[in-house]
Amino acid sequence: MTSITLNSKHQARSADLLAPRLADFLARSILKLQSFGQLLRMPAPGVPEATAQLLRLAEAYEPTQPSYAADLRAAASMGAGTDDATR
């Protein structure tokens, strides 16, 4: 059987020195990631803009894919909350 003597004072001292640095590093890393994530986020278009965009897409797809165009119009009418968006 092998016995190992550990110097608990040395370990505690190094942990006390390392913990604040590690916490600071982790906090800074999280803040950097959050700021990077905010840069990547783009604001979603508002309902009127999104509805108009869907209707433009539906018009473009109508000649070749009428079923898909109908789906786009249905999505536009759901977003607008009225049936006026399908006209």
N, C-alpha and C positions, 0 to 999 in steps of 0.2 A: 504494500500500500504506500502510495506517495502522498506526502503532505506538502501543501503549498501555503506559504505565509504571505498574506496580502497586506500591504500597507494601506489601511483604510483611510488614513488622513490624506495621503497623496491622491488617492482616487477621488475623495470628496472634494479636494481642492481643485483638481483638474475638471471635475464635473461642474463645480461652481463657476469656473472661468469659461467653460465651453457653453453652458446653457444659455446665458444671455446673448452670446454671439449667434448661436444656432437659432434662437427665437427671433432675433433681429433679421437674420438672413431669410428665415421662412416668412416673416411678415412682409419684408420688402419684395420677395418673390411673388407672394399672393397679390400684393398691390400692383405689381408690374403685369401679372396675368389679367387682372381685372381691367386695367387700363387698356391693355391690348384687345381684350374682348369687346370693350366699348367702341374701339375704333372699327372693329369688324362689323358691328351691328349697324344695319341701315334702317332708317325708319320705314315702317310699312306704309304703303299708300293709303290714303283715307278711302272711305267707302265710295264717294263719287268718282274718284280717280280710278280705283280698282274696277268699278262697274263699267266705266267707259273703256278701260283697257280690255276687259273681257269681251265687251261688245265689238270692239275693233278686231280682236282675234277671231271672234265668231264670224264676222263678215269676211275675213280673209280665208277662213277654212271652209266656208259654205260651198264653194264650187267643187272642191275635191273630197271633203269629208262632212257631209251635211249632219250626220249623227253627232259628231264631235262638236260641231257648231251649235247644235241644239243643246248639248250639255253645257257649253260655255254660256249660252243665253240663260239657261236655268240657274247656273251659278251666279250670274249677274243679277238675276231677279231676286235670288235669295239674299244677296248682299245688300241690295237696295231696299228690300223690304216692301217693294211695291211691284205691281205688274207693268208699270210704265217703262221699266228698264228693258223690256223685251221688244219694244217698238222700234 
